[in-house]
Amino acid sequence: MAFVEPLTLSLRGLELVPLALEHEAGLRAAAADGELWKLRVSSVPEPENTRRYIEDALRMREAGTRLAFAVTDAAGTVLGSTSYHDILPAVKRVEIGYTWYAGRCQRTHVNTTCKLMMLSHAFDTLGCQVVGWRTDNFNFASQRAIERLGARKDGIIRGHALRRDGTIRDTVMYSLRSGEWPEVKAQLLYLLDKPR
């Protein structure tokens, strides 16, 4: 039995459904809302590479290193994708990443709700000790979003990975420990419940 098994998570009209080939058209449409693949610092697939993106995620799921989700609304419309990755059962650690949403969903409740579901599952069900995030040093929007969740910056790994344009990026690392989770959970619920 894998540490992180495929499952569906639901909260406040959103669902995280294990990513499957049937989500290809929906992912392509979500990415087209803002032409997100044109962002230099993202992992959003180009329209012609959407199927390969899903197939790669499925291979990683088989290897036990990633569980990718399609993010859907109550009508079943695909809004984007997010994943558990770099899954380390021996130390009870997962990372959350490969996260992107259609342009119309950015700066809405969607990211906060998805992270609340994923963090709750990681800490309360899987018993994780640490949940991590990583992002491009030039992806300032992602850094702000991660920090708004209550994660702490661990540091920067210089010369860590290639960007889609072939340049070498530095990677900003964040984490949240299990002892910090109750306060972070209370804050996320507060953010979701406060009037907008």
N, C-alpha and C positions, 0 to 999 in steps of 0.2 A: 504494500500500500504506500502510495506516494505521500509525502508530507503535505503537499497542496494538491488536493483532488479537484477536478472540474466540478463546478457548482454554479447555481444562479443565485445572485444576491438582489434583493428588492428593497426599496425604500422611497417613500414620497413620490411615487409615480415614475421612478426610474428603475431599470433593471440592468444588471451586469450579467450578460449571458456568455458562456464560453464561445469564443470566436470560432466560426465555422465557415466553410466555403459558401454557404447560403447567404452570408452577410456581404458578399463581394459588391453587389450593386449598391447596397446601402452605404458601405464604407466609401465607395467611389463618390457617391452623391454628397456625403458629409464632407469629404475632403475638398470637393469642388466649391463648397460654401466658404469662400475666402481664398481659394486656390492655395491651400495650406502647404502643398508639396513645394511651393516656390520659396518657402522660408528656409533660409540657409541653416538654421539651427534646430530643425525638427526632423523627426523620423517618419513623417507622413508620406505614404506611398504616392507616387505619380499614378494617374489613372490607369495607365497600361501595366503598372506593376502591382496593382492591388491584389490580384490572385496570388502572386509570388509572396507578397507580404503575409497573407493568411497562411500559405503553405509553410513558410519559414516559421511562423508562430506555432503551427501544429507540430512541426518537427521538434521544436524546442520543448513543447509540452510533452511529447513522447520521451524526450531526454530528461525530463524532470527539472528543467531550468527556467521555464517560463509558463505562466498560465495567462493567456490573453483573453480579454473580454471585449465583446461588442457592447457599447453603451446604448441602450434603447429607452424610448419614452413609453408611455402607457399605450400608445397606438402601435408600438412595435417599430417605429421609425428609428433607424440607426443614427445616433448623434455623434459617434466617434468611437474611440477605443482606449483602453488602458490595460495594464498588465501587472501581475506579480512577476518578478524576474530575479535572477541571481539568487535563487532559492537555496538556502544552506540549512538543511534539516539538523545537522549536528550541533549548530550553535543557535538554532531556532531564530533564524533571520531571513527576511525577505526584503526585496526592494520593490517599490512601486514606480512604474515608469512606462515608457512607450505611450504616454498619455497625450491625446489630442482630441479636440472637439470641433465640430462645425462652427464657423464664424458666429452664427446666431446664438450659439450656446456659451460663448466665451463671456466672462464677467457676469455669469448668472449663478444660480444655485447648483448647477450641474456638477461642477468640479467638487465643491464642498460636500455634496451629497454622496458622490462616488467615493471620495476619500473617507468619509465617515463609514460607509459600508465596508470598504477594504480594510481600514484600520481596525474596525470592530471585529471583523473576521480574523484578522491576523493576531490581534492581542487576546481577544476573548474566546475564540474557538481554537485557533492553532497554538496558542500559548507562546507566541513569539516574544523574544526578549528585546529585539530591535527590529525596527522597520526603517529602511533607508531609501533615499532618493539620490539621483545624480542628474546633472544638467550641464549643458554647454555654458562656458563662462560668459558668452555673449547673449545667452537667452535670459535677459533680465526679467521678462514677464514670468517665466517659469520659476526663477529664483524668488520673486515676490510671492507667487502663489504657494510655493513650498513653505516659505517663511510664515505666511498667513495661517498655514495649517498648524503651526507650533513646532515645526522641526528645527533642529539646531544645525548650524553650519559646522561640519567637521573639518573642512579644509579643501584645498584644491590640488588635484593631481595634474601636474603639468605634462603636456605632450602626451595625452592619454588615449585619444581616439581620432579617427578620421571623420570629417564632416562629409556630407554628400557631394560637396564641390571639390573634395580632395585635399582641403587644407587640414592642418592638424589642430585639434582643439585641446584646450585645458578643460577639465571636468570638475565642477563644484559638487562636493559630496555633502549630504545632509543625513541626519538620523533622528529617530525618536525612540526612546527607551520605554519599556513597559511601565516603569514607575511614573513616567510623565503622562501616560495615556489618560488616566482619569481626568486630569485638568484639561488636557487637549480635547477630550470628548465633550466635556461640559462647554468649552468654548465653541466647538463646531455646532453643537445643538443650539447654543445661543445665537450664533450667526444665522443659522437656518430659520430660527423662530422670530427673530426681530423683524419689525415692519420694514419694508423696502420703500 
